[in-house]
Amino acid sequence: MTLVVFKACEPGSISLNTAETVYWNSSCVSTCGSRSLPTVQGPDTLDQLCDTFSAFNACRVSSSPWPAFIRRIYSDTITLPSACTDWRFWWTNSARNSGIVNLANPSGLSIYVEAGMNNAAKWNNSSPRFIIDPIPYLCQNQPAFFLNGPLDPNNDSMVTVNSNPLDVNGGGCTAQGTNILYTGGYSLANPLASSAGYNVSPTTATASFTPTTQGKFVVAFKCTEYDRVTHDQLGYIMRDVQLSVLNCNAPPPGIDSVPQNLTNATYITSTSGNYLIACPGVPFSFNISGQSNTISNALFMSSNNLTIAPGSVFGVTGQGSATPTGTFSWTPTGADVGDYTLIITVKDSTCTNNQPIVLPNYFVVYLKVLPGVDAGPDGRICKLDGSPWQFNVTGPANVPYYWTSLNGGAPVGLSNDSVRNPTAYPPYNFTYIVGTNAISSNCKSRDTVSIYIDTSNSIKATPNDAVLCRPGYLQLSSLGIGNPPLINMNCGTQGTLPPCAVEDVIEVRSQYTGGTLQSTNVNTPFPGYRTARMQFLLTQNDLYAYGIRSGTLRALAFDVNTPTPTQFKNLTISLKCTDRKTLSAATGSFEPGASLVYTAPAPVTVTLGWNQFTFDTPYNWDSTKNLIVELCYSNTAVGTAATVNAVKTNYCLIANVYR
């Protein structure tokens, strides 16, 4: 848990404490928790002054007219007693500035901020955070931007809104935030008397406005995160900010408003906000140029690219000139699927006594890395009295899809031709095309998949149509044609088959409707805790659908897309056949009696890609039961989790306990 507090260095302002108390509670627990968070960074002095004037800012020289801020970061680790959907964490302070213009009686108001968490949906989710320090200097009657820079460590979807600042009702464990209404003609819709309106982008969290009045103003923001696949709300954070509009009128430098020389990506213009679409594995780039208002001024460009997109590159030509050009380039991977706020800043550092402030301008773009379209495996159906084939298409969520025949005609036998995962029951062999027009043409925007009539098994009745004279008799017979019945081996480690010259390697995914491949560190087999025991349930339907028949299992592999340096010691794998259909607490959680099939000879370090564990003792699966896979390990200290590829299911497939 982290709290970041800023203090404006002004006459009469209070000092920041070395520790701050944060409270938390939920409707599913009866007691409130609290913790005094220690300072882990700071106090830091921050300003946006030229170097010549920074040494004389108001935090360093009390009589200075040049504003500055002190920042402290408080943090500590807490343990919540249970999984709840509505955890609320809050902090309050009674020190609002008496000189605030847009609030009535500000000195009588408190500051209240809170954050929320739904750890019932994801036990190890991290909340979003605002990565831009809220210390801008705004000039009267000049177009301005206030940047928040939202970032979610789990690549969840984020939405930021303009919100009321909050006062506090009650105290300690009973504290609740209450809306503060604006006064003097100011409002939530326009809290700074902007001549151009006040707009907050829900995607980039950037506020744009043109302030017309000098003074101190309070604005607030709330960022809510949602699971990218299920759309469950996972948490939220708040920010309460005091802005200063100063008596300066120098315009900021110019900067391009749209990407220039864009390659291998798509820039979408929308009434709800512009954004750029890129694809995993496809390198893309674009340019942004700055323009000085005076040819003799020196401009410098920078970017937050390394914070939001490690591995990306931002280079500048003409740095320190009147017309620098920055180039952003990146090749995102499959693990980078998600949303990002890229901020490119151009600053005019040519300062004078009348203009000591570094004047910035910004290009802010909402960057969406979308997965390509994968139609999944081909399917087979029975011609008579069969079940439709359920598609398992992976690709971008919340975008329209289309289905056609191979030559662009109507898709025969499809339940719905405009959803991602319909069912199909064609009367004959049929090949479909599934695609979406919502992603860049450089991405894999469509795929083919075929459904075949399964003729491997049939019944032939003899004779054919015949005519009888009464009284008459005719012998009727039937013949089963196809592969002989499979022999179901008994589950367990006894009577296993000898190894084949070439072993079958099969990737099994869930057949759950709408299931899509995604990266996760929520229920990873490598969670990074000190010790862990985990059981994963693989259903008979899923195993059979992907081609596994009764036989001897000799190895197991996990697809890791973000490794961890943590080594997993004393790692073991056990297997057991079961009739259970879920591992929920209601059915007993852990299944006892699994057979040990693998013991790691040394600490295990997972690597990028498939990590295979070849069993010491092979195990037979009989094709009629579900299969439990149990992993255990014990380390001496807590580490970090590895992210693996997984598919969402519609049943509880995991039981775990961590320490």
C-alpha positions as CSV (number, residue, x, y, z in Angstrom):
1,M,0.0,0.0,0.0
2,T,1.5,3.3,-1.1
3,L,0.4,6.9,-0.3
4,V,2.0,9.9,-2.1
5,V,1.5,13.4,-0.5
6,F,2.7,16.8,-1.8
7,K,3.0,20.0,0.1
8,A,3.0,23.4,-1.6
9,C,5.8,25.6,0.0
10,E,3.8,28.7,1.0
11,P,3.6,30.9,4.1
12,G,1.7,29.1,6.8
13,S,1.8,25.6,5.2
14,I,2.4,22.7,7.5
15,S,5.2,20.2,7.3
16,L,4.7,16.7,6.0
17,N,4.8,14.0,8.7
18,T,7.4,11.2,8.7
19,A,4.5,8.7,8.9
20,E,0.8,8.8,7.8
21,T,-2.1,6.6,9.0
22,V,-4.2,4.8,6.4
23,Y,-7.4,2.9,7.3
24,W,-9.2,0.1,5.5
25,N,-12.5,-1.8,5.7
26,S,-15.0,-3.9,3.8
27,S,-18.6,-5.0,4.1
28,C,-17.5,-8.6,4.4
29,V,-15.5,-8.1,7.6
30,S,-16.5,-6.8,11.0
31,T,-13.4,-4.8,12.0
32,C,-11.5,-1.9,10.5
33,G,-7.8,-2.0,10.0
34,S,-5.2,0.8,10.2
35,R,-1.5,1.2,9.7
36,S,1.0,4.0,10.2
37,L,2.9,4.0,6.9
38,P,6.5,5.1,7.1
39,T,8.3,7.3,4.7
40,V,10.1,5.3,2.1
41,Q,11.1,8.2,-0.2
42,G,11.6,11.8,0.5
43,P,11.2,14.5,1.4
44,D,11.9,15.5,-2.2
45,T,11.8,19.1,-3.5
46,L,10.1,19.5,-6.9
47,D,9.5,22.4,-9.2
48,Q,9.3,23.3,-12.9
49,L,11.7,26.1,-12.9
50,C,14.8,26.7,-15.0
51,D,18.0,25.5,-13.4
52,T,19.1,29.0,-12.6
53,F,15.9,29.7,-10.6
54,S,15.4,26.2,-9.1
55,A,18.0,26.9,-6.3
56,F,15.8,29.8,-5.2
57,N,12.4,28.2,-5.2
58,A,9.9,28.7,-2.4
59,C,10.9,25.4,-0.7
60,R,14.5,26.5,-0.4
61,V,14.1,30.2,0.1
62,S,10.9,31.1,2.0
63,S,10.6,34.6,0.6
64,S,10.9,33.3,-3.0
65,P,8.0,34.1,-5.4
66,W,8.8,30.9,-7.4
67,P,6.5,28.0,-6.3
68,A,7.7,24.6,-5.5
69,F,6.6,21.4,-3.7
70,I,7.7,18.9,-1.1
71,R,6.9,15.2,-1.7
72,R,6.9,12.3,0.6
73,I,6.1,8.7,-0.4
74,Y,4.7,6.4,2.3
75,S,4.4,2.7,1.9
76,D,4.1,-0.6,3.8
77,T,2.8,-4.2,3.3
78,I,-0.5,-5.2,4.9
79,T,-2.3,-8.6,5.0
80,L,-6.0,-8.6,4.4
81,P,-8.0,-11.2,6.3
82,S,-10.2,-12.4,3.4
83,A,-11.2,-11.9,-0.2
84,C,-13.8,-9.3,-0.6
85,T,-15.2,-7.3,-3.5
86,D,-15.3,-3.9,-1.9
87,W,-12.2,-3.2,0.1
88,R,-11.8,0.5,0.8
89,F,-8.6,2.2,1.9
90,W,-8.6,5.9,2.9
91,W,-6.5,8.8,4.2
92,T,-7.5,12.2,5.3
93,N,-5.9,15.5,6.4
94,S,-7.3,18.7,7.6
95,A,-4.8,21.1,5.9
96,R,-6.5,22.6,2.9
97,N,-5.1,25.9,1.7
98,S,-7.1,28.9,2.8
99,G,-6.3,30.7,-0.5
100,I,-8.1,28.2,-2.7
101,V,-10.4,30.2,-5.1
102,N,-13.0,27.6,-6.3
103,L,-14.0,26.1,-2.9
104,A,-16.1,27.9,-0.3
105,N,-14.3,28.3,3.1
106,P,-11.4,26.0,2.1
107,S,-9.6,26.3,5.4
108,G,-12.5,24.6,7.1
109,L,-12.4,21.6,4.7
110,S,-10.3,18.5,4.9
111,I,-8.7,16.4,2.2
112,Y,-10.0,12.9,1.7
113,V,-8.8,10.3,-0.8
114,E,-9.5,6.6,-1.0
115,A,-8.6,3.6,-3.1
116,G,-10.7,0.4,-3.7
117,M,-9.8,-3.3,-4.3
118,N,-11.7,-6.3,-5.4
119,N,-9.4,-9.2,-4.3
120,A,-12.2,-11.7,-4.7
121,A,-11.9,-11.4,-8.5
122,K,-8.0,-11.3,-8.4
123,W,-6.1,-12.0,-5.3
124,N,-2.8,-10.5,-6.4
125,N,-4.0,-7.6,-8.5
126,S,-2.2,-4.2,-8.3
127,S,-4.2,-1.0,-8.5
128,P,-3.5,1.5,-11.2
129,R,-1.4,4.5,-10.3
130,F,-0.8,8.0,-11.7
131,I,2.9,8.3,-12.6
132,I,3.0,12.1,-13.4
133,D,3.7,14.3,-10.4
134,P,0.9,16.9,-10.0
135,I,3.1,20.0,-9.9
136,P,2.4,22.0,-13.1
137,Y,2.6,25.8,-13.4
138,L,-0.2,27.1,-15.5
139,C,-0.2,30.5,-17.3
140,Q,-3.2,32.7,-17.4
141,N,-5.1,32.6,-20.8
142,Q,-2.7,30.0,-22.3
143,P,-4.0,26.5,-23.4
144,A,-2.9,24.1,-20.7
145,F,-2.8,20.3,-20.0
146,F,-2.8,18.6,-16.7
147,L,-1.2,15.1,-17.0
148,N,-2.0,12.2,-14.7
149,G,-0.3,9.4,-16.7
150,P,-2.4,6.4,-15.6
151,L,-0.5,3.1,-15.6
152,D,-1.7,-0.4,-14.6
153,P,0.9,-3.0,-13.8
154,N,-1.4,-5.8,-14.8
155,N,-2.4,-4.2,-18.1
156,D,-6.1,-4.0,-17.0
157,S,-8.4,-1.6,-18.7
158,M,-8.6,1.9,-17.0
159,V,-11.2,4.7,-17.2
160,T,-10.4,8.1,-15.6
161,V,-13.1,10.7,-14.8
162,N,-13.3,14.2,-13.5
163,S,-14.6,14.0,-9.9
164,N,-15.5,16.2,-7.0
165,P,-12.8,16.8,-4.3
166,L,-13.9,15.2,-1.1
167,D,-14.2,16.4,2.5
168,V,-14.4,14.0,5.4
169,N,-17.4,13.0,7.6
170,G,-16.3,11.3,10.8
171,G,-12.8,10.1,11.6
172,G,-10.6,7.1,11.9
173,C,-12.5,3.9,11.1
174,T,-15.8,5.8,10.7
175,A,-14.5,8.3,8.1
176,Q,-16.4,8.7,4.9
177,G,-15.7,11.0,1.9
178,T,-18.4,13.7,1.1
179,N,-18.5,15.7,-2.1
180,I,-17.3,19.3,-1.9
181,L,-19.3,21.6,-4.1
182,Y,-17.6,24.3,-6.1
183,T,-18.4,27.9,-5.5
184,G,-18.3,31.3,-7.1
185,G,-19.4,30.2,-10.6
186,Y,-17.0,27.3,-10.7
187,S,-18.4,23.8,-11.2
188,L,-17.4,20.2,-11.7
189,A,-17.8,20.7,-15.4
190,N,-15.5,23.8,-15.4
191,P,-13.5,24.1,-12.1
192,L,-10.9,26.6,-13.5
193,A,-13.1,29.1,-15.3
194,S,-11.6,27.8,-18.6
195,S,-12.5,29.7,-21.7
196,A,-12.3,26.5,-23.7
197,G,-14.1,24.2,-21.4
198,Y,-12.6,21.6,-19.1
199,N,-12.2,18.1,-20.6
200,V,-10.7,15.0,-19.1
201,S,-9.9,12.1,-21.4
202,P,-11.2,8.8,-20.0
203,T,-8.4,6.9,-21.6
204,T,-5.3,9.1,-21.1
205,A,-6.6,10.9,-18.0
206,T,-5.3,14.2,-19.5
207,A,-7.3,17.4,-18.6
208,S,-7.3,20.1,-21.2
209,F,-8.4,23.7,-20.5
210,T,-7.5,27.4,-20.9
211,P,-7.5,29.1,-17.4
212,T,-8.6,32.7,-17.4
213,T,-8.2,33.6,-13.7
214,Q,-5.1,33.6,-11.5
215,G,-5.1,31.8,-8.2
216,K,-5.2,28.4,-6.6
217,F,-7.7,25.8,-7.7
218,V,-8.6,22.3,-6.6
219,V,-9.5,19.5,-9.1
220,A,-9.8,15.8,-8.5
221,F,-9.7,12.6,-10.5
222,K,-10.8,9.0,-10.1
223,C,-9.3,6.1,-12.1
224,T,-11.1,2.7,-12.1
225,E,-9.7,-0.5,-13.5
226,Y,-11.5,-3.4,-15.1
227,D,-10.5,-6.9,-16.0
228,R,-9.9,-7.0,-19.8
229,V,-11.7,-10.2,-20.3
230,T,-14.5,-10.5,-17.7
231,H,-15.0,-6.7,-17.4
232,D,-15.2,-7.1,-13.6
233,Q,-14.3,-3.9,-11.7
234,L,-11.0,-4.7,-9.9
235,G,-10.3,-1.4,-8.1
236,Y,-9.9,2.4,-8.2
237,I,-7.7,5.2,-7.0
238,M,-8.3,8.9,-6.4
239,R,-6.2,12.0,-6.7
240,D,-6.9,15.5,-5.2
241,V,-4.8,18.3,-6.7
242,Q,-4.2,22.0,-6.0
243,L,-3.2,23.9,-9.2
244,S,-1.8,27.4,-9.5
245,V,-2.5,29.7,-12.3
246,L,0.2,32.3,-12.5
247,N,0.6,35.8,-14.1
248,C,2.6,34.6,-17.1
249,N,1.5,34.8,-20.6
250,A,4.3,33.3,-22.7
251,P,2.9,30.6,-24.9
252,P,4.3,27.1,-24.7
253,P,6.1,25.6,-27.7
254,G,4.2,23.9,-30.4
255,I,4.0,20.2,-30.9
256,D,2.4,17.9,-33.4
257,S,-1.2,16.8,-32.5
258,V,-1.1,13.6,-34.5
259,P,1.6,11.0,-35.2
260,Q,3.7,11.7,-38.3
261,N,5.3,9.0,-40.6
262,L,3.3,6.3,-38.8
263,T,4.4,2.8,-39.9
264,N,2.9,-0.6,-39.1
265,A,0.2,0.8,-36.8
266,T,-3.2,2.5,-37.1
267,Y,-4.2,5.9,-35.7
268,I,-8.0,6.0,-35.0
269,T,-9.8,9.4,-34.7
270,S,-12.9,9.0,-32.5
271,T,-15.4,11.4,-30.8
272,S,-14.7,9.5,-27.5
273,G,-10.9,10.0,-27.9
274,N,-8.2,9.2,-30.4
275,Y,-6.0,6.2,-30.0
276,L,-3.3,4.2,-31.8
277,I,-3.6,0.5,-32.5
278,A,-0.5,-1.8,-32.6
279,C,0.0,-5.5,-32.8
280,P,2.3,-8.0,-31.0
281,G,5.3,-9.0,-32.9
282,V,5.0,-6.1,-35.4
283,P,7.5,-3.2,-35.1
284,F,6.0,0.2,-35.5
285,S,7.2,3.8,-35.2
286,F,6.1,7.4,-35.7
287,N,7.6,10.9,-35.4
288,I,6.5,13.9,-33.3
289,S,8.1,17.4,-33.9
290,G,8.2,20.4,-31.6
291,Q,8.2,24.0,-32.8
292,S,9.6,27.0,-30.9
293,N,7.8,30.3,-30.9
294,T,11.1,32.0,-31.3
295,I,13.8,30.7,-33.6
296,S,16.6,31.4,-31.0
297,N,14.9,29.4,-28.2
298,A,16.1,25.9,-27.4
299,L,13.6,23.0,-27.2
300,F,14.2,19.6,-25.5
301,M,12.0,16.6,-26.0
302,S,11.5,13.6,-23.7
303,S,9.1,10.7,-23.2
304,N,7.7,8.3,-20.6
305,N,8.3,5.4,-22.9
306,L,10.6,3.4,-20.7
307,T,8.1,3.6,-17.8
308,I,5.1,2.3,-19.7
309,A,6.8,0.2,-22.5
310,P,10.1,-1.3,-21.5
311,G,12.1,-2.2,-24.6
312,S,10.7,0.7,-26.6
313,V,13.0,3.4,-28.0
314,F,12.6,7.2,-28.1
315,G,15.2,9.1,-29.9
316,V,15.5,12.8,-30.7
317,T,17.1,14.6,-33.6
318,G,17.8,18.3,-33.3
319,Q,17.7,18.2,-29.5
320,G,18.3,21.7,-28.2
321,S,17.2,23.4,-31.5
322,A,14.1,25.3,-32.3
323,T,12.6,22.3,-34.2
324,P,13.5,18.9,-32.5
325,T,11.9,15.7,-33.8
326,G,11.3,12.7,-31.6
327,T,10.9,9.2,-33.0
328,F,9.1,6.5,-30.9
329,S,9.6,2.8,-32.0
330,W,8.5,-0.4,-30.3
331,T,8.0,-4.1,-31.1
332,P,5.4,-5.2,-28.5
333,T,5.3,-8.9,-27.5
334,G,2.3,-11.0,-26.7
335,A,2.8,-10.2,-23.0
336,D,2.3,-6.5,-23.9
337,V,-1.3,-6.8,-24.9
338,G,-3.0,-3.9,-23.1
339,D,-3.5,-0.2,-23.0
340,Y,-0.9,2.5,-22.4
341,T,-0.7,6.2,-22.1
342,L,2.4,7.5,-24.0
343,I,3.4,11.1,-23.2
344,I,5.9,13.0,-25.3
345,T,7.0,16.3,-23.8
346,V,8.7,19.3,-25.4
347,K,10.1,22.0,-23.1
348,D,11.3,25.5,-23.8
349,S,14.2,26.0,-21.4
350,T,15.1,29.5,-22.6
351,C,14.3,31.4,-19.3
352,T,14.5,35.0,-18.3
353,N,13.9,36.9,-15.1
354,N,10.4,37.6,-16.4
355,Q,9.9,34.0,-17.5
356,P,11.6,31.6,-15.0
357,I,9.3,28.7,-15.7
358,V,10.1,25.9,-18.1
359,L,7.3,26.0,-20.6
360,P,6.1,22.5,-21.6
361,N,3.7,21.2,-24.2
362,Y,2.7,17.6,-24.7
363,F,1.6,15.0,-27.2
364,V,-0.4,12.4,-25.4
365,V,-1.7,9.2,-27.2
366,Y,-3.7,6.3,-25.9
367,L,-1.8,3.2,-27.3
368,K,-3.7,-0.1,-27.6
369,V,-1.8,-3.3,-28.2
370,L,-4.4,-5.8,-29.5
371,P,-3.9,-9.5,-29.9
372,G,-4.3,-11.0,-33.4
373,V,-7.2,-13.2,-34.5
374,D,-6.7,-17.0,-34.0
375,A,-9.7,-19.1,-35.0
376,G,-8.6,-22.1,-33.0
377,P,-8.4,-25.8,-34.1
378,D,-10.5,-27.3,-36.9
379,G,-13.6,-29.2,-35.7
380,R,-15.5,-32.3,-36.4
381,I,-19.3,-33.0,-36.0
382,C,-21.5,-36.0,-36.5
383,K,-23.9,-35.7,-39.5
384,L,-26.9,-37.1,-37.6
385,D,-28.0,-36.1,-34.2
386,G,-24.7,-34.5,-33.4
387,S,-23.8,-31.4,-31.3
388,P,-22.7,-28.1,-32.9
389,W,-19.0,-27.3,-32.8
390,Q,-18.2,-24.5,-30.3
391,F,-15.5,-22.2,-31.6
392,N,-12.8,-20.9,-29.4
393,V,-11.5,-17.8,-31.3
394,T,-8.9,-15.6,-29.6
395,G,-8.5,-12.0,-30.5
396,P,-9.3,-8.4,-29.4
397,A,-12.1,-8.1,-26.9
398,N,-15.0,-5.6,-27.3
399,V,-14.7,-5.2,-31.1
400,P,-17.1,-6.4,-33.8
401,Y,-16.3,-9.7,-35.7
402,Y,-17.5,-11.0,-39.0
403,W,-17.8,-14.6,-40.4
404,T,-18.0,-15.5,-44.1
405,S,-17.3,-18.5,-46.3
406,L,-13.9,-19.0,-47.8
407,N,-15.0,-17.1,-50.9
408,G,-16.7,-14.3,-49.0
409,G,-20.2,-15.7,-49.1
410,A,-22.7,-16.5,-46.4
411,P,-21.4,-18.7,-43.6
412,V,-23.5,-21.9,-43.7
413,G,-24.7,-23.5,-40.5
414,L,-23.5,-20.7,-38.1
415,S,-25.5,-19.7,-35.1
416,N,-24.4,-16.0,-35.4
417,D,-22.1,-14.4,-37.9
418,S,-21.3,-11.3,-35.9
419,V,-19.9,-12.6,-32.6
420,R,-16.5,-13.9,-31.8
421,N,-17.5,-17.4,-30.7
422,P,-20.6,-18.8,-32.3
423,T,-21.4,-22.5,-32.8
424,A,-21.4,-24.3,-36.2
425,Y,-23.4,-27.3,-37.5
426,P,-23.0,-27.2,-41.3
427,P,-24.6,-29.9,-43.4
428,Y,-21.3,-30.6,-45.2
429,N,-17.6,-29.9,-44.8
430,F,-17.3,-26.1,-44.6
431,T,-14.4,-23.6,-44.2
432,Y,-15.1,-20.3,-42.5
433,I,-13.2,-17.0,-42.3
434,V,-13.5,-15.1,-39.1
435,G,-12.1,-11.6,-38.8
436,T,-12.4,-8.0,-37.5
437,N,-11.9,-4.7,-39.1
438,A,-11.1,-3.0,-35.8
439,I,-7.4,-3.6,-35.8
440,S,-4.5,-2.6,-38.0
441,S,-4.1,-4.4,-41.3
442,N,-0.6,-5.1,-40.2
443,C,-2.0,-7.4,-37.5
444,K,-3.4,-10.8,-38.2
445,S,-7.0,-9.5,-38.5
446,R,-8.6,-12.8,-39.8
447,D,-8.1,-16.5,-39.8
448,T,-9.7,-19.6,-41.3
449,V,-11.2,-22.7,-39.6
450,S,-12.8,-25.7,-41.1
451,I,-15.6,-28.0,-39.7
452,Y,-15.7,-31.5,-41.1
453,I,-18.4,-34.2,-41.1
454,D,-16.9,-37.0,-39.2
455,T,-17.2,-40.1,-41.4
456,S,-14.7,-42.3,-39.5
457,N,-17.5,-44.1,-37.7
458,S,-20.8,-45.2,-39.3
459,I,-23.3,-48.0,-39.4
460,K,-24.3,-49.8,-42.7
461,A,-27.7,-51.5,-42.8
462,T,-28.3,-54.3,-45.3
463,P,-29.9,-55.1,-47.5
464,N,-30.8,-51.9,-49.3
465,D,-34.4,-51.0,-50.1
466,A,-36.2,-54.3,-51.0
467,V,-39.7,-55.4,-52.2
468,L,-41.3,-58.4,-50.4
469,C,-44.2,-60.5,-51.5
470,R,-46.6,-61.4,-48.7
471,P,-46.0,-63.5,-46.8
472,G,-42.3,-63.1,-46.9
473,Y,-39.3,-62.7,-44.6
474,L,-36.1,-60.8,-45.0
475,Q,-33.0,-60.9,-42.9
476,L,-31.9,-57.4,-41.8
477,S,-28.3,-56.8,-40.5
478,S,-26.1,-53.9,-39.5
479,L,-22.4,-53.5,-39.6
480,G,-20.4,-51.0,-37.5
481,I,-17.6,-49.4,-39.6
482,G,-14.7,-47.5,-38.1
483,N,-11.9,-47.7,-35.6
484,P,-12.2,-50.4,-33.0
485,P,-13.1,-49.3,-29.4
486,L,-10.2,-47.9,-27.4
487,I,-9.1,-49.8,-24.4
488,N,-9.4,-47.6,-21.3
489,M,-6.4,-48.0,-19.1
490,N,-6.8,-47.9,-15.4
491,C,-5.8,-44.5,-13.9
492,G,-2.6,-44.5,-11.9
493,T,1.1,-45.3,-12.1
494,Q,0.7,-49.1,-12.6
495,G,0.8,-50.8,-16.0
496,T,2.1,-47.9,-17.9
497,L,2.9,-48.3,-21.6
498,P,6.5,-48.2,-22.9
499,P,7.6,-45.0,-24.5
500,C,6.9,-44.5,-28.2
501,A,9.6,-43.6,-30.7
502,V,7.9,-40.3,-31.2
503,E,5.7,-39.0,-28.4
504,D,2.5,-37.0,-29.1
505,V,2.6,-33.4,-27.8
506,I,-0.8,-31.9,-27.3
507,E,-1.8,-28.4,-26.1
508,V,-5.0,-28.4,-24.2
509,R,-7.3,-25.4,-23.8
510,S,-10.7,-24.9,-22.2
511,Q,-13.7,-25.3,-24.5
512,Y,-15.6,-22.7,-22.4
513,T,-17.7,-20.4,-24.6
514,G,-15.8,-17.2,-25.0
515,G,-12.6,-18.6,-23.5
516,T,-9.6,-16.7,-24.8
517,L,-5.9,-17.2,-24.3
518,Q,-4.6,-14.6,-22.0
519,S,-1.5,-14.0,-19.8
520,T,-2.0,-14.2,-16.1
521,N,0.0,-14.1,-12.9
522,V,-3.1,-14.5,-10.8
523,N,-3.3,-18.3,-10.5
524,T,0.1,-19.0,-12.0
525,P,1.8,-22.3,-11.0
526,F,4.8,-20.1,-10.2
527,P,3.3,-17.4,-7.9
528,G,6.5,-16.3,-6.0
529,Y,5.2,-16.9,-2.5
530,R,7.6,-18.6,0.0
531,T,5.7,-21.9,-0.2
532,A,2.7,-23.0,-2.3
533,R,0.5,-25.9,-2.9
534,M,-1.8,-25.7,-6.0
535,Q,-4.2,-28.1,-7.7
536,F,-5.4,-27.5,-11.2
537,L,-8.4,-29.4,-12.7
538,L,-8.3,-30.5,-16.3
539,T,-11.7,-31.7,-17.5
540,Q,-12.2,-34.9,-19.5
541,N,-14.1,-32.9,-22.1
542,D,-11.1,-30.5,-22.6
543,L,-8.6,-33.3,-22.7
544,Y,-10.6,-35.3,-25.2
545,A,-11.5,-32.3,-27.4
546,Y,-7.8,-31.6,-28.0
547,G,-7.0,-35.2,-29.0
548,I,-5.9,-36.9,-25.8
549,R,-7.1,-40.5,-25.4
550,S,-6.5,-43.1,-22.8
551,G,-2.8,-43.7,-22.5
552,T,0.3,-42.9,-20.5
553,L,1.2,-39.3,-19.6
554,R,5.0,-38.7,-19.5
555,A,5.4,-34.9,-19.2
556,L,3.7,-31.6,-18.5
557,A,4.6,-28.1,-19.7
558,F,3.6,-24.6,-18.9
559,D,3.8,-21.7,-21.4
560,V,5.6,-18.8,-19.6
561,N,5.5,-15.4,-21.3
562,T,7.1,-13.3,-18.4
563,P,9.8,-15.3,-16.5
564,T,11.0,-14.5,-13.0
565,P,14.5,-14.7,-11.5
566,T,12.9,-16.5,-8.5
567,Q,14.0,-20.1,-8.2
568,F,11.4,-22.7,-7.0
569,K,13.0,-25.2,-4.7
570,N,11.7,-28.6,-3.8
571,L,9.2,-28.5,-6.6
572,T,7.0,-31.6,-7.1
573,I,4.2,-32.6,-9.4
574,S,1.4,-35.1,-8.6
575,L,-1.5,-36.4,-10.7
576,K,-4.9,-38.0,-9.8
577,C,-8.0,-39.0,-11.8
578,T,-11.2,-37.6,-10.2
579,D,-15.0,-37.4,-10.7
580,R,-15.0,-33.9,-9.3
581,K,-16.1,-31.2,-11.7
582,T,-14.9,-28.2,-9.6
583,L,-12.3,-27.4,-6.9
584,S,-14.5,-24.9,-5.1
585,A,-14.6,-24.7,-1.4
586,A,-18.1,-26.0,-1.5
587,T,-16.9,-29.3,-2.9
588,G,-13.9,-29.6,-0.5
589,S,-11.2,-27.6,-2.3
590,F,-8.1,-29.9,-2.3
591,E,-8.3,-33.4,-3.5
592,P,-6.3,-35.9,-1.4
593,G,-4.3,-38.9,-2.6
594,A,-2.5,-37.6,-5.7
595,S,0.3,-39.7,-7.0
596,L,3.8,-38.2,-7.0
597,V,5.1,-38.2,-10.6
598,Y,7.9,-35.6,-10.6
599,T,10.5,-34.3,-8.1
600,A,12.8,-31.6,-9.3
601,P,16.5,-32.6,-8.9
602,A,17.5,-29.0,-8.3
603,P,15.9,-25.5,-7.9
604,V,13.8,-24.7,-10.9
605,T,14.2,-21.5,-12.9
606,V,11.5,-20.9,-15.5
607,T,12.3,-19.5,-18.9
608,L,10.4,-17.8,-21.7
609,G,8.2,-20.2,-23.6
610,W,7.2,-23.8,-22.8
611,N,8.8,-25.2,-19.7
612,Q,8.5,-29.0,-19.7
613,F,8.7,-31.3,-16.7
614,T,9.4,-34.9,-17.7
615,F,7.9,-37.3,-15.1
616,D,10.0,-39.6,-13.0
617,T,7.0,-41.9,-12.9
618,P,4.6,-41.9,-15.9
619,Y,0.8,-41.8,-15.2
620,N,-2.1,-43.5,-17.0
621,W,-5.3,-41.5,-17.8
622,D,-8.5,-43.6,-18.6
623,S,-10.4,-40.9,-20.7
624,T,-13.5,-41.2,-18.5
625,K,-12.4,-39.0,-15.6
626,N,-11.2,-35.5,-15.0
627,L,-7.5,-35.0,-14.1
628,I,-6.0,-33.1,-11.2
629,V,-2.5,-31.7,-11.5
630,E,-0.9,-30.8,-8.2
631,L,2.3,-28.6,-7.8
632,C,4.1,-27.9,-4.6
633,Y,7.3,-26.0,-3.7
634,S,8.9,-24.5,-0.7
635,N,11.4,-21.6,-0.7
636,T,13.1,-19.8,2.1
637,A,11.9,-16.3,1.1
638,V,9.2,-14.6,-0.9
639,G,10.0,-14.0,-4.6
640,T,8.2,-12.7,-7.6
641,A,5.6,-14.5,-9.8
642,A,6.1,-15.7,-13.4
643,T,3.3,-14.9,-15.9
644,V,1.9,-17.8,-17.9
645,N,-0.6,-18.1,-20.7
646,A,-4.0,-19.5,-19.6
647,V,-7.6,-19.8,-20.8
648,K,-10.6,-18.7,-18.7
649,T,-13.1,-21.4,-17.7
650,N,-16.7,-21.4,-16.4
651,Y,-15.8,-23.6,-13.5
652,C,-13.5,-23.4,-10.5
653,L,-10.4,-25.2,-11.7
654,I,-7.8,-24.1,-9.1
655,A,-7.3,-24.7,-5.3
656,N,-4.3,-23.2,-3.7
657,V,-2.7,-22.2,-0.4
658,Y,0.3,-19.9,-0.1
659,R,2.6,-18.7,2.7
